[in-house]
Amino acid sequence: MISYISSVNINDDLSRTRSLVILGSTGSIGTSALEVVRKNMDRFRIAGLAGARNVKLLAAQANEFRPRVLAVLDHILAGELQGLLDKGYSPEIVYGVSGYVDMAEMKEADMILSAMVGAAGLAPTLAAAEAGKVILLANKESLVLAGHLIRATCTKSGCVILPVDSEHNAVFQAIQGHDPKQVESIIITASGGPFREKAADFMRNVTPNQALAHPNWSMGAKISIDSATMMNKGLEIIEAYHLFGLPQDRIKVLVHPQSIIHSLISFSDGSFLAHMGVPDMQIPIAHCLGYPQRLNVDLKPLNLAEIKNLTFHNPDMQAFPCLGLAITALEKGPSHQVVLNAANEICVEEFLSGVIGFMDIPAINARALDDHQFLDMNSLEEILELDSITRNKVKGWIRA
């Protein structure tokens, strides 16, 4: 296991109130995290909340939890937010990348929940790592884009990363107390999304509304489309590679339609350990917020007798080529991972806008990888430059 995923206590005084900053508080992860906080108000204090454009929801959250600092995408939205806050409540409002970075570095914050969507979460996540924070990581793109930089930064600063993604949190829980050298493989489960039983021919006419209709999980639009293409599982393989230090060929994916087993570990003696639970993100969020203790989430417990069957099968790589593209990007190196993520984010936006078709997403992603030559990147600036170049290139292809 990589050293920056800690198995030691986060702090010695487990009764102390923890101060939390949520980057992405208006998204599905952020709203679930605040629900966990509501159920454990004696354990947490909200120091900062960051959203993007949803200022009405951010204002409602801010009026309830009264953080000292708020953040939004730009100065216009900052003005709108100011006008929605309760009389007598005057937090500092920051905006843009610099504002998100400032929040990630807040001295009074014990924990930073990195839950922004996409590459936008990289700069504040890296800033939190440099500041030696405890990062509750839900922004997988940070590791996809800059896993090697974040690993080096955490080793230097003493930053602790706790994985919030349900699959990686499951691996984290299952691997605790075991010698990492005896881990044979990590098995990440996938629901298969809304098209798990569909053939490649069906995919050509998929609409955005069909792709957004995930059968098991309630997620934002971008993650829902990534689930439908299975790009999310590819990105999760890359994330697991950086989090747990196993080579790519020992990180596997199995389709598990019930979404009850969130991941498994196989050991060298042939045994398996699995993490099970209802498909609700409050569970892994609460595990990270309370670590090493467990918090109350007041959810209906899992009833295996009602479920009756747990099934598994290998993913269809022909129907879901994005999964293979992510594995290829991991094999080729960090710059290819940046290119794939940037191309995919643009493709998802254009698909949701009705500009391209569903199967254009893997086709354009494949073209972006084929068009790229390996680059040695050792700084945030180099990563962001390649990200920007790739986005503009892909936009040009689509417009042409």
C-alpha positions as CSV (number, residue, x, y, z in Angstrom):
1,M,0.0,0.0,0.0
2,I,1.3,3.5,-0.8
3,S,2.5,5.3,2.3
4,Y,0.2,8.3,2.0
5,I,-2.9,6.1,2.6
6,S,-2.6,6.0,6.3
7,S,-3.8,3.2,8.6
8,V,-2.9,5.2,11.8
9,N,-5.3,7.5,13.7
10,I,-6.0,10.8,12.0
11,N,-5.6,12.6,15.3
12,D,-5.0,11.4,18.8
13,D,-8.1,13.1,20.4
14,L,-11.0,11.3,18.6
15,S,-13.5,13.4,20.6
16,R,-12.3,16.6,19.1
17,T,-14.6,18.4,16.6
18,R,-13.1,18.1,13.1
19,S,-13.1,21.2,10.9
20,L,-14.1,20.4,7.3
21,V,-13.9,22.1,4.0
22,I,-16.0,20.7,1.1
23,L,-14.9,21.5,-2.4
24,G,-17.9,20.7,-4.5
25,S,-20.6,21.0,-1.8
26,T,-23.5,21.4,-4.3
27,G,-22.8,18.2,-6.2
28,S,-24.0,14.7,-5.3
29,I,-21.0,13.9,-3.1
30,G,-21.0,17.2,-1.4
31,T,-24.7,17.1,-0.5
32,S,-24.3,13.5,0.8
33,A,-21.4,14.6,2.9
34,L,-23.5,17.4,4.5
35,E,-26.2,14.9,5.2
36,V,-23.7,12.8,7.1
37,V,-22.6,15.9,9.0
38,R,-26.2,16.7,9.9
39,K,-26.5,13.3,11.5
40,N,-23.2,13.9,13.5
41,M,-23.3,17.6,14.3
42,D,-21.3,17.2,17.5
43,R,-18.4,15.8,15.5
44,F,-17.8,18.4,12.8
45,R,-17.6,22.1,12.0
46,I,-17.9,23.3,8.4
47,A,-15.1,25.8,7.8
48,G,-15.6,26.3,4.1
49,L,-18.0,25.4,1.2
50,A,-17.2,25.7,-2.5
51,G,-19.6,25.3,-5.4
52,A,-19.4,26.4,-9.0
53,R,-22.6,27.9,-10.5
54,N,-25.4,26.6,-8.2
55,V,-25.4,29.7,-5.9
56,K,-28.9,29.1,-4.6
57,L,-28.1,25.7,-3.2
58,L,-24.7,27.0,-1.9
59,A,-26.4,29.9,-0.2
60,A,-28.9,27.5,1.5
61,Q,-26.0,25.3,2.7
62,A,-24.0,28.3,3.9
63,N,-27.0,29.8,5.8
64,E,-27.4,26.5,7.5
65,F,-23.8,25.7,8.4
66,R,-22.3,29.2,8.6
67,P,-18.8,28.5,7.3
68,R,-16.2,31.3,7.4
69,V,-15.4,31.1,3.7
70,L,-17.4,30.4,0.5
71,A,-16.2,29.9,-3.0
72,V,-17.8,30.0,-6.5
73,L,-16.7,30.0,-10.1
74,D,-16.4,33.7,-10.8
75,H,-16.9,37.2,-9.4
76,I,-20.4,37.6,-11.0
77,L,-21.6,34.5,-9.1
78,A,-19.9,35.7,-6.0
79,G,-22.0,38.9,-6.1
80,E,-25.2,36.8,-6.6
81,L,-24.2,34.6,-3.7
82,Q,-23.7,37.5,-1.4
83,G,-27.2,38.7,-2.1
84,L,-28.7,35.3,-1.1
85,L,-27.0,35.1,2.4
86,D,-28.9,35.7,5.6
87,K,-28.7,39.2,7.1
88,G,-25.9,39.5,9.6
89,Y,-24.0,36.6,8.1
90,S,-20.9,37.9,6.2
91,P,-18.5,35.2,5.2
92,E,-15.5,35.8,3.0
93,I,-16.4,34.9,-0.6
94,V,-13.6,33.9,-3.0
95,Y,-13.8,32.7,-6.5
96,G,-12.0,30.9,-9.4
97,V,-9.1,28.6,-9.2
98,S,-7.2,30.8,-6.8
99,G,-10.2,30.8,-4.5
100,Y,-10.5,27.1,-4.5
101,V,-6.8,26.7,-3.8
102,D,-7.1,29.2,-0.9
103,M,-9.9,27.1,0.7
104,A,-7.8,23.9,0.3
105,E,-5.0,25.5,2.2
106,M,-7.1,26.9,5.1
107,K,-5.2,26.6,8.3
108,E,-8.2,25.8,10.5
109,A,-9.3,23.0,8.2
110,D,-8.4,19.5,9.4
111,M,-10.0,17.7,6.4
112,I,-10.6,18.7,2.8
113,L,-13.3,16.8,0.9
114,S,-12.2,17.0,-2.7
115,A,-15.5,16.5,-4.6
116,M,-15.2,18.8,-7.5
117,V,-16.0,17.2,-10.9
118,G,-13.3,16.6,-13.4
119,A,-9.9,18.3,-14.0
120,A,-11.1,21.4,-12.1
121,G,-10.4,19.5,-8.9
122,L,-6.7,19.0,-9.5
123,A,-5.2,22.4,-8.5
124,P,-7.0,22.6,-5.1
125,T,-6.4,18.9,-4.4
126,L,-2.6,19.3,-5.0
127,A,-2.7,22.5,-2.8
128,A,-4.3,20.5,0.0
129,A,-1.6,17.8,-0.4
130,E,1.2,20.4,-0.3
131,A,-0.4,21.8,2.9
132,G,-0.3,18.4,4.5
133,K,-4.1,18.1,5.0
134,V,-6.2,15.0,5.4
135,I,-7.8,14.7,2.0
136,L,-11.1,12.8,1.5
137,L,-10.7,12.1,-2.2
138,A,-13.7,11.9,-4.4
139,N,-12.1,13.7,-7.4
140,K,-10.5,10.7,-9.1
141,E,-9.3,13.0,-11.9
142,S,-6.7,14.4,-9.6
143,L,-4.9,11.0,-9.5
144,V,-5.6,10.3,-13.2
145,L,-3.9,13.6,-14.2
146,A,-1.2,13.9,-11.6
147,G,-0.9,10.7,-9.6
148,H,2.8,10.8,-9.7
149,L,3.0,14.4,-8.5
150,I,0.4,13.8,-5.7
151,R,2.2,10.7,-4.5
152,A,5.5,12.6,-4.2
153,T,3.9,15.6,-2.6
154,C,2.1,13.5,0.0
155,T,5.3,11.7,0.9
156,K,7.0,15.0,1.4
157,S,4.2,16.9,3.3
158,G,2.8,14.0,5.4
159,C,-0.6,14.4,3.7
160,V,-3.1,11.5,4.3
161,I,-5.5,10.5,1.6
162,L,-8.7,8.6,2.4
163,P,-10.5,7.4,-0.7
164,V,-14.2,8.3,-0.9
165,D,-15.1,6.5,-4.2
166,S,-17.1,3.5,-3.1
167,E,-14.9,1.1,-4.9
168,H,-11.6,2.4,-3.5
169,N,-13.0,2.9,-0.1
170,A,-14.1,-0.7,-0.2
171,V,-10.5,-1.8,-1.1
172,F,-9.1,0.5,1.6
173,Q,-11.4,-1.2,4.2
174,A,-10.7,-4.7,3.0
175,I,-6.9,-4.3,2.9
176,Q,-6.6,-2.9,6.4
177,G,-4.5,-5.1,8.7
178,H,-3.0,-7.2,5.9
179,D,0.4,-7.3,4.5
180,P,0.2,-5.6,1.1
181,K,2.8,-8.0,-0.3
182,Q,0.2,-10.8,0.1
183,V,-2.4,-9.0,-2.0
184,E,-2.8,-10.9,-5.2
185,S,-5.2,-8.5,-6.9
186,I,-7.8,-5.8,-6.5
187,I,-11.2,-6.5,-8.1
188,I,-13.2,-3.3,-8.7
189,T,-16.9,-4.0,-9.3
190,A,-19.0,-2.2,-11.8
191,S,-22.8,-2.0,-12.0
192,G,-22.5,-2.0,-15.8
193,G,-24.6,1.1,-16.0
194,P,-27.9,1.4,-17.9
195,F,-26.5,-0.6,-20.9
196,R,-24.8,-3.6,-19.3
197,E,-26.8,-6.1,-21.3
198,K,-26.8,-4.2,-24.6
199,A,-24.7,-5.0,-27.6
200,A,-22.5,-2.5,-29.5
201,D,-25.1,-2.0,-32.2
202,F,-27.6,-0.7,-29.7
203,M,-25.1,1.9,-28.4
204,R,-25.1,3.9,-31.7
205,N,-28.6,5.4,-31.0
206,V,-28.3,6.0,-27.3
207,T,-29.7,9.4,-26.2
208,P,-28.5,11.5,-23.3
209,N,-31.6,10.8,-21.3
210,Q,-31.1,7.0,-21.6
211,A,-27.4,7.3,-20.6
212,L,-28.2,9.4,-17.6
213,A,-30.7,6.8,-16.2
214,H,-28.3,4.9,-13.9
215,P,-30.1,1.8,-12.4
216,N,-28.5,1.8,-9.0
217,W,-26.7,5.1,-8.1
218,S,-27.8,8.8,-8.0
219,M,-24.9,10.8,-9.5
220,G,-24.2,13.9,-11.4
221,A,-24.5,14.1,-15.2
222,K,-20.8,13.7,-16.0
223,I,-20.2,10.7,-13.8
224,S,-23.5,9.1,-15.0
225,I,-22.3,9.3,-18.6
226,D,-18.9,7.9,-17.6
227,S,-20.7,5.0,-16.0
228,A,-22.7,4.4,-19.1
229,T,-19.6,4.2,-21.3
230,M,-17.7,2.5,-18.4
231,M,-15.0,5.2,-18.7
232,N,-15.5,5.6,-14.9
233,K,-14.2,2.0,-14.3
234,G,-11.2,2.8,-16.5
235,L,-10.4,5.9,-14.5
236,E,-10.9,3.9,-11.3
237,I,-8.3,1.4,-12.5
238,I,-5.9,4.4,-12.9
239,E,-6.9,5.7,-9.5
240,A,-6.4,2.4,-7.8
241,Y,-3.0,2.1,-9.4
242,H,-1.9,5.3,-7.8
243,L,-3.6,4.7,-4.5
244,F,-2.6,1.1,-3.7
245,G,0.6,0.6,-5.7
246,L,-0.3,-2.6,-7.5
247,P,0.7,-3.0,-11.2
248,Q,-2.1,-2.6,-13.7
249,D,-2.4,-6.3,-14.6
250,R,-3.4,-7.0,-11.0
251,I,-6.2,-4.5,-10.9
252,K,-9.3,-6.1,-12.4
253,V,-12.9,-5.2,-13.2
254,L,-16.0,-7.4,-12.8
255,V,-19.6,-6.4,-13.6
256,H,-21.8,-6.9,-10.6
257,P,-25.3,-5.6,-11.4
258,Q,-26.6,-5.6,-7.9
259,S,-24.0,-3.0,-6.6
260,I,-23.9,-4.7,-3.2
261,I,-20.2,-5.8,-3.2
262,H,-18.3,-2.6,-3.9
263,S,-14.8,-4.2,-4.4
264,L,-12.8,-7.3,-3.4
265,I,-9.3,-8.2,-2.5
266,S,-7.8,-11.5,-3.5
267,F,-4.8,-12.8,-1.4
268,S,-1.9,-15.1,-2.2
269,D,-3.5,-17.9,-0.2
270,G,-6.5,-17.9,-2.6
271,S,-8.9,-16.2,-0.2
272,F,-11.0,-13.1,-0.9
273,L,-12.3,-10.3,1.3
274,A,-15.2,-8.2,0.0
275,H,-16.8,-5.0,1.3
276,M,-20.6,-5.1,1.1
277,G,-23.3,-2.5,1.7
278,V,-26.3,-0.8,0.2
279,P,-25.5,1.5,-2.8
280,D,-25.4,4.8,-1.0
281,M,-22.5,7.2,-1.0
282,Q,-23.1,8.2,2.6
283,I,-21.4,5.0,3.7
284,P,-18.0,5.6,2.2
285,I,-18.2,9.3,3.0
286,A,-19.0,8.6,6.6
287,H,-16.2,6.1,6.8
288,C,-13.7,8.7,5.7
289,L,-15.1,11.5,7.8
290,G,-15.0,9.5,11.0
291,Y,-11.9,7.4,10.3
292,P,-10.8,5.4,12.2
293,Q,-14.2,5.4,14.0
294,R,-17.5,4.8,12.3
295,L,-20.3,7.3,12.2
296,N,-24.0,7.0,12.3
297,V,-25.6,7.3,8.8
298,D,-29.1,6.0,9.7
299,L,-29.6,4.0,6.5
300,K,-31.8,1.0,6.0
301,P,-29.4,-2.0,6.6
302,L,-28.5,-4.5,3.9
303,N,-30.8,-7.5,3.9
304,L,-29.1,-10.3,2.0
305,A,-32.2,-12.5,2.2
306,E,-34.1,-10.0,0.2
307,I,-31.3,-9.7,-2.4
308,K,-31.0,-13.5,-2.9
309,N,-28.6,-13.4,-5.8
310,L,-25.2,-11.8,-6.3
311,T,-23.9,-12.2,-9.8
312,F,-20.7,-11.3,-11.6
313,H,-19.4,-11.4,-15.2
314,N,-16.5,-9.9,-17.2
315,P,-17.1,-6.6,-18.9
316,D,-17.8,-6.6,-22.7
317,M,-14.8,-4.7,-24.0
318,Q,-16.3,-4.4,-27.5
319,A,-19.5,-2.8,-26.3
320,F,-17.6,-0.6,-23.8
321,P,-14.2,0.4,-25.5
322,C,-13.6,3.3,-23.1
323,L,-12.6,0.8,-20.4
324,G,-9.8,-0.6,-22.7
325,L,-8.7,3.0,-23.6
326,A,-8.1,3.8,-20.0
327,I,-6.0,0.7,-19.5
328,T,-4.0,1.7,-22.6
329,A,-3.5,5.2,-21.2
330,L,-2.2,3.8,-17.9
331,E,0.2,1.5,-19.8
332,K,1.5,4.4,-21.9
333,G,2.1,6.8,-19.1
334,P,1.0,10.0,-17.3
335,S,0.7,12.3,-20.3
336,H,-1.6,9.8,-22.1
337,Q,-3.8,9.8,-19.0
338,V,-4.1,13.6,-19.2
339,V,-5.0,13.4,-22.8
340,L,-7.6,10.7,-22.3
341,N,-9.3,12.6,-19.4
342,A,-9.3,15.9,-21.3
343,A,-10.7,14.4,-24.5
344,N,-13.4,12.5,-22.5
345,E,-14.6,15.5,-20.6
346,I,-15.1,17.4,-23.9
347,C,-16.8,14.4,-25.4
348,V,-19.2,14.1,-22.5
349,E,-20.1,17.8,-22.7
350,E,-20.7,17.5,-26.4
351,F,-22.8,14.4,-26.1
352,L,-25.0,15.9,-23.4
353,S,-25.4,18.9,-25.7
354,G,-26.5,16.7,-28.6
355,V,-23.6,17.5,-30.8
356,I,-22.1,14.0,-31.0
357,G,-23.4,10.5,-30.6
358,F,-22.8,8.1,-27.7
359,M,-20.3,5.9,-29.7
360,D,-18.5,9.0,-30.8
361,I,-17.2,9.3,-27.2
362,P,-14.9,6.3,-27.4
363,A,-14.0,7.0,-31.1
364,I,-12.8,10.5,-30.3
365,N,-11.0,9.4,-27.1
366,A,-9.2,6.7,-29.1
367,R,-8.2,9.3,-31.8
368,A,-6.8,11.6,-29.1
369,L,-4.7,8.8,-27.6
370,D,-3.4,7.8,-31.1
371,D,-2.6,11.4,-31.9
372,H,-0.5,11.9,-28.7
373,Q,3.2,11.3,-28.2
374,F,4.5,10.7,-24.7
375,L,5.6,13.8,-22.8
376,D,7.6,13.9,-19.5
377,M,5.6,16.1,-17.2
378,N,6.9,17.2,-13.8
379,S,4.7,20.1,-12.8
380,L,1.1,21.2,-12.4
381,E,1.7,23.8,-15.1
382,E,2.8,21.3,-17.7
383,I,-0.2,19.1,-16.9
384,L,-2.7,21.9,-17.2
385,E,-1.1,23.1,-20.5
386,L,-1.5,19.6,-22.0
387,D,-5.0,19.4,-20.7
388,S,-5.9,22.7,-22.4
389,I,-4.2,21.8,-25.7
390,T,-6.0,18.5,-25.8
391,R,-9.4,20.2,-25.1
392,N,-8.9,22.7,-27.9
393,K,-7.8,20.0,-30.3
394,V,-10.8,17.8,-29.6
395,K,-13.2,20.7,-29.9
396,G,-11.7,21.5,-33.3
397,W,-12.2,17.9,-34.4
398,I,-15.8,18.0,-33.3
399,R,-16.5,21.3,-35.0
400,A,-14.9,20.2,-38.2
